[in-house]
Amino acid sequence: MAAIAFDEFWKAYPLRKDRAAAGRAWSRMSAKDRRAAMGGIAAYAGECLATGVAMAYPANYLRGRRWEDEPAPDITAQPASHAGAGQERMDEW
């Protein structure tokens, strides 16, 4: 399998900040981790967009292994036991 060049990562990652730090982080990664990092960019970027969370700078994405993060829970879904609880308290006022 061909090695993934840093330039490929740089072009693929949507937030292009602090190229030097990202390059240093990339150079310390194994080929397996580089493939995993590249494969996780789209899901990570999509989750950031969906949840309104700012994307990590590229070096932090790499050093923090953000492609391994658990998906954010669906905050719009509430357990049945909590549904309407806030409205009941508001009605008491």
N, C-alpha and C positions, 0 to 999 in steps of 0.2 A: 504494500500500500504506500502510495507517495506521501511524503511529508507535507504538512500544511504550512505554508509560508505565513509569516506574520501579516504581510500585506493583505492576504485573503481575509484574515480575521478583521483587520482594520477596516476594510471595505464593507464587511458584513455587519459590523456592530453599528447600530444607529447613532450612538452618541460618540463623537470623535473628539475626545479631550485627553490631553496629556499623553501623547503618543510615546514619549520616551519611557515613562513609567510602565505603560502597557507592554512595550517591547521588552523591557527587562522581565516583567512577570511572565510573558510568553516564552522567553528563552529558558526559563527555569522549569517549564512544564514538560511532561513526557508526551510522546506522540499520542498515546491513548487519551490523555487528558485534553490535549489540543482538539482531537476529534470530538470529544464529549462537549467541550466548551463551544465549538462551532455548531454542533447539533442542538444546543440548548438556547441559542440566541433568540430564535423566533418565539419560542414559548415564553422566555423571560421578558422580552419586549412586549409581547401581547398581554401578559399579566400586569406589567407595569402600567400599560395603557388602560386596561380594564379597571384596575384598582385605584388609579390616580397617583401611584407611587412613582417618584422620580427614579429614573434608571441610574444605576451605579456607573461611575466612570469606568472605562474599560479595564484599567489595572485592578480596580476593586472587584469587578465582575470575575476576573481571572483569579486573583489571590483569594477571594472569598468563596470560590467555587459555587457561584450563584446559580449555575445550571442544575445543581443538586438540591436547591431549595424545594421545600414542600409547597404545593400550590396553596394560594390563599383560600381560606374558607369562603363560602358564599355568604356574605354578610346580609343579603336581602332575605334569606330564609331564616325564620325563627322557629325554635321548637314550639310545639303546640302549647306547652305549659306556660310560655311567656307571651303568647300572642295576646295582644290587647292589654297587657299589664300596665303599660304606661298610660293608656287612656283611662283606665280605672282610677289611677292616682290623680290624673288631671281632673276627673269628674268630682273628686272629693274636695277640691279647692273651692 
